[in-house]
Amino acid sequence: MTFRLSLLLLLFVAGCSGSGGLRYDSPEDAYTRGKEAFEDGKYLRAIEYLQGSFDFGPTHEFAADAQLLLARSYSANNEHLLAANEYNRFIQIYRTDPRIQEAEYEYALTFLERSPPYQLDQTDTERAIRQFQLFIDKYPLSQFVPDAETQIRSLREKLGRKYYEAARLYERRGLFQAASVSYESVFDRYPDTDYADDALLGAVRVYIQYANNSIESKQEERYSQAVENYLRLVQLFPESTATAEARSLVENAGLAVAELASGS
């Protein structure tokens, strides 16, 4: 058998067989089998066939369909990091495909799916917010924009809660300086979340405790910071249930400031 004939035979076998004993005669055959497996909920098998279809090259008739369905198969199988890689490949190769907008939105969703509970590292949460915002900026009239905005609000709530709980932890440990800075940071960074008014109340509370535990020369400044945060709370969240508690705290702090100012 000549070298050329051997090579042709090898290529034929490679083209007709996939990994794990899968067999397909063409990229269309591999794609069709992969699509059927996907529709049957057999996502691992779908991934194998669809990868096989794409392996024939990125320019054949079924390549774009195979690549997009490959990404969706990984998502359906809860392999969101791999799904993100495949969506990104589709976006980079098939920029003029009519489904590009849909693919970019589904790419953003992979970061949402990887966003962990608030107690854990929130890198993927922040990435998800960035991806959704990039999508909104790029496709402001897209049908997916309302959902993207909803997802951003939900993710920002999670971040607000994470940093609010961190501030509470500092407070419980008596680390009043760190707590006060953290509470103010929650309000400054996440004023649109449900934790904004509670963060201002927390800042009022810990500045008073901070002042109470400070040397006399620092007390007035820290009581004043408590009052400033109270005024922000009243002005921005007049209907908040946190206002009454903050008012009581500040009235006591105001007496302390007055006593310091009078030199008593």
C-alpha positions in Angstrom: 0.0 0.0 0.0 1.5 3.3 -1.0 2.0 6.1 1.5 -0.6 8.3 -0.2 -3.2 5.6 -0.1 -2.5 4.9 3.6 -2.9 8.6 4.4 -6.2 8.8 2.6 -7.4 5.8 4.5 -6.4 7.3 7.8 -8.2 10.5 7.0 -11.3 8.6 6.0 -11.3 6.7 9.3 -10.7 9.8 11.3 -13.6 11.6 9.5 -16.0 8.7 10.0 -15.3 8.1 13.7 -15.4 10.2 16.7 -14.0 9.7 20.2 -15.5 7.0 22.3 -16.4 4.9 19.3 -18.8 7.4 17.9 -19.3 7.2 14.1 -20.4 9.7 11.6 -20.0 10.0 7.9 -19.8 13.8 7.5 -20.0 17.1 9.5 -23.7 17.1 8.7 -24.1 13.6 10.1 -22.2 14.5 13.3 -24.2 17.7 13.7 -27.5 15.9 13.2 -26.6 13.2 15.8 -25.4 15.9 18.2 -28.6 17.8 17.9 -30.7 14.7 18.5 -28.7 13.9 21.6 -29.1 17.5 22.8 -32.9 17.4 22.4 -32.9 14.0 24.2 -31.1 15.6 27.2 -27.9 13.5 26.5 -25.6 16.5 26.7 -22.3 14.6 27.1 -23.0 12.6 23.9 -24.2 15.8 22.2 -20.9 17.5 23.1 -18.9 14.6 21.5 -20.8 14.7 18.3 -20.9 18.5 18.0 -17.2 18.7 18.6 -16.7 16.1 16.0 -18.7 18.2 13.5 -16.7 21.3 14.2 -13.5 19.4 14.0 -14.1 19.2 10.2 -13.3 22.9 10.2 -14.9 26.2 11.0 -16.2 27.0 7.5 -18.4 24.1 6.5 -22.1 24.5 6.2 -22.9 23.1 9.7 -19.9 24.5 11.6 -21.6 27.6 13.1 -24.7 25.6 14.1 -22.4 22.9 15.7 -20.3 25.5 17.6 -23.3 27.3 19.0 -25.1 24.1 20.0 -21.8 22.9 21.5 -21.7 25.9 23.8 -25.4 25.4 24.8 -24.7 21.7 25.5 -22.0 22.6 28.0 -24.3 25.1 29.6 -27.1 22.5 29.8 -24.6 20.2 31.4 -23.7 22.8 34.0 -20.2 23.1 32.7 -20.3 26.9 32.6 -16.6 27.6 32.3 -16.4 25.4 29.2 -19.6 26.8 27.9 -18.1 30.3 28.1 -15.1 29.2 26.1 -17.3 27.8 23.4 -19.6 30.8 23.3 -16.5 33.0 23.0 -15.2 31.0 20.1 -18.5 31.3 18.3 -18.5 35.1 18.9 -14.9 35.5 17.6 -15.3 33.3 14.5 -18.9 34.0 13.4 -19.2 37.8 13.9 -21.8 38.2 11.1 -24.0 35.3 12.2 -27.6 36.5 12.8 -27.5 34.7 16.2 -24.4 36.7 17.4 -26.5 38.9 19.8 -28.2 35.8 21.3 -24.8 34.1 21.7 -23.3 37.2 23.5 -26.2 37.3 25.9 -25.9 33.5 26.6 -22.1 34.1 27.1 -23.0 36.7 29.8 -25.3 34.1 31.4 -22.4 31.7 31.9 -20.9 34.2 34.4 -24.2 34.5 36.2 -24.3 30.8 36.6 -20.8 30.8 38.0 -21.7 33.5 40.6 -21.4 31.9 44.0 -23.2 32.5 47.3 -22.4 35.9 48.8 -20.1 34.5 51.4 -17.6 33.4 48.8 -15.3 35.2 46.4 -17.3 37.4 44.1 -15.0 37.7 41.1 -17.5 36.0 38.8 -20.3 38.1 40.1 -18.4 41.3 39.1 -17.5 39.7 35.8 -21.2 38.9 35.2 -22.2 42.5 35.9 -19.6 43.8 33.5 -20.7 41.4 30.7 -24.4 42.2 31.1 -23.5 46.0 31.1 -21.4 45.5 28.0 -24.3 43.7 26.3 -26.7 46.5 27.2 -24.3 49.2 25.9 -23.8 47.3 22.7 -27.4 46.3 22.1 -29.6 48.9 23.8 -32.7 47.9 21.9 -32.3 44.1 22.3 -35.1 42.1 23.7 -32.7 40.7 26.3 -32.0 44.2 27.8 -34.8 44.0 30.5 -33.6 40.7 31.7 -30.0 41.9 31.7 -31.0 44.9 33.8 -32.8 42.6 36.2 -29.7 40.3 36.5 -27.5 43.3 37.2 -29.8 44.5 40.0 -29.8 41.0 41.5 -26.0 40.7 41.3 -25.5 44.1 42.9 -27.8 43.1 45.7 -25.5 40.1 46.3 -22.4 42.3 46.4 -24.1 44.8 48.7 -25.0 42.0 51.1 -21.4 40.6 51.0 -19.8 43.9 52.0 -22.6 44.8 54.5 -22.1 41.5 56.3 -18.3 42.2 56.3 -19.0 45.5 58.0 -21.2 43.9 60.6 -18.5 41.4 61.3 -16.0 44.2 61.9 -18.6 45.8 64.2 -19.1 42.7 66.2 -15.4 42.4 66.7 -15.1 45.9 68.0 -13.1 47.1 65.0 -15.0 50.3 64.7 -12.8 52.2 62.3 -12.9 49.3 59.8 -16.6 48.9 60.4 -17.3 52.6 59.8 -15.3 52.7 56.6 -17.0 49.5 55.4 -20.5 50.6 56.1 -19.9 53.9 54.2 -18.4 52.0 51.3 -21.5 49.8 51.0 -23.6 53.0 50.6 -21.1 54.7 48.3 -20.8 51.6 46.0 -24.3 50.1 46.2 -26.7 53.0 46.9 -29.4 51.3 44.7 -29.5 48.1 46.8 -31.6 47.2 49.9 -28.5 47.4 52.0 -27.9 51.2 51.5 -30.1 52.5 54.3 -29.0 49.8 56.7 -25.4 50.6 55.9 -25.9 54.3 56.8 -27.6 53.2 60.0 -24.6 51.0 60.7 -22.2 53.9 60.0 -24.1 56.1 62.5 -24.0 53.3 65.1 -20.3 52.5 64.8 -19.1 56.1 64.6 -20.8 56.6 67.9 -19.2 53.5 69.4 -15.9 54.6 67.8 -16.2 58.0 69.4 -17.1 56.5 72.8 -13.9 54.5 72.7 -11.6 57.3 71.4 -9.4 59.8 73.1 -11.2 63.1 73.9 -9.5 65.0 71.1 -11.0 62.7 68.5 -14.5 62.2 69.9 -16.1 65.3 68.5 -15.0 64.6 65.0 -16.3 61.0 65.1 -19.6 62.1 66.7 -19.9 64.6 63.8 -19.4 61.8 61.3 -22.2 59.9 62.9 -24.5 62.9 62.5 -23.4 63.4 58.8 -24.4 59.8 58.0 -27.7 60.3 59.9 -28.5 63.3 57.7 -27.7 61.3 54.5 -30.1 58.6 55.8 -32.9 61.0 56.5 -32.5 62.9 53.2 -32.2 59.9 50.9 -34.4 57.3 52.8 -37.0 59.3 54.7 -39.4 56.3 54.8 -36.8 53.8 55.9 -37.4 52.0 59.2 -33.8 52.6 60.0 -34.4 56.3 60.4 -36.0 56.2 63.9 -33.2 54.1 65.4 -30.6 56.4 63.8 -32.4 59.5 65.2 -32.3 58.1 68.7 -28.6 57.3 68.4 -27.8 60.7 67.0 -29.7 62.6 69.7 -27.5 61.0 72.3 -24.4 61.7 70.1 -25.6 65.3 69.8 -25.6 65.7 73.5 -22.0 64.4 73.7 -20.9 66.8 71.0 -22.5 69.7 72.9 -20.8 68.7 76.1 -17.4 68.5 74.3 -18.0 71.9 72.7 -18.9 73.5 76.0 -15.7 72.2 77.5 -17.4 70.1 80.2 
